[in-house]
Amino acid sequence: MIDGVLELARRRLDQGDGADALERRVERTSVTFEWGRLKAAGVTEEAGVNLRVLHRGRVGIAGTTNVGVGDVGAPQAVPLLDRALASAELGEEIALAFPAAAQLPRVTTHVQRTADASLARLIEIGQFLLDRLTREGCQVNVAIEREVAETWVANTAGAAGSYRSTGVAVSADVWRIAGDDVLAIGDAIESTDLPAEDALEGVVRSITHRLDHALRIVAPPEGALPVVFTPAGLSAVLLPVTQGLSGKAVLQGISPLATRVGEQVFDQRLSLTDDPLAPGRAASRPLDDEGVPSRSTCLVERGVVQHFIYDLETAARAKTASTGHGQRGIFGKPVPGYTNILLGDTAGEGGRGKGTWQGELGGGLLSDVRDGLLVDDLIGVGQGNVIGGAFSHPVALAYRIERGEIAGRVKDAAVAGNVYELLKRIAGVGNDARWTGARFTPSLLLEGVAVARR
């Protein structure tokens, strides 16, 4: 489809102008079980084209979902290009350069058996989890989403690429309501392939293990204490860092890391990598949404800030090169976005592992804690002025640690601190690295986290 609109753009644009386009077609199959029963199962389809033009030094954007099968003929291409050119009349001035043709790396993004899986097979996966998680006094919810997509990217400078992709996300949560105590514990796995039975059993063990520890309620500790953040609980800690490593934040002047490249900012045990070539991950891809070939980007190496992520526009404004992190939807301009974030010195090895539930909360870090907290989930992550590093969140799921063991679940507690200070002194790295969404991390033990009762 995009070949036709780009050919039309070549004929109508001035010398020195250019254009790029993305076409994406997605078939999404969803299955949901609520309160132990199948609630919904169905298939939806989406398709669209995003066109960007550089016309007389200004950028214009247009998108359409009026996409048929095959190439875009004049009925669709002409009005799409007209809207993009009209947008450029009011667009920002920028010296944007579209990438030339280049060899793309090899990465497996499509698994045929995932694409071929029937609706009945997806329901069977959900029923398996439902049966294994059912227990007296609890309600179980399960969701399965399978996505099959095809993406095309091309520009007038000669770059072009396409890839097919599959993705499966399976999540489950167990609710227990006893008087005024509402407890919800869940877990999820994602991959390009259908989950094997051992992966599903890992979800069951993860939920039941945490649920068993949560049945006993204890008083929360108070003060500046050691806190173990599980892979799921690390969101509040890592979010300010990843925001600060975005080239867009650097250009806006709001990143605390903007002038710190080459400096030791964090503990030596902190390394961060973004790897769009990680095998088996739904976010992996051979090229970004602007036609730039994918490659692994080291963001932080042993505590030293190395690189920021850029798309074409932020790279042009920063007078540097795109890192291949352009992401775009059908409507709106591309923005820099992460793919697969890996934490640790062996991030590359972790990306090749299964990363499923290891069977022990805290990854072996609890024995070092005499009195502290284990945080598995927080409320309100992402709200407020996140990029500055300060956080203060009530706990959604946390456990008190006493003499190296879990004493029970705490309620009405909150944790606070500044991640840029806390990550200067990592007291321990767990042996439980796993995938949570598109992030591969172990548990971290951080000293001096403020814990308060609410």
Disulfide bonds with the S-S distance in Angstrom:
none
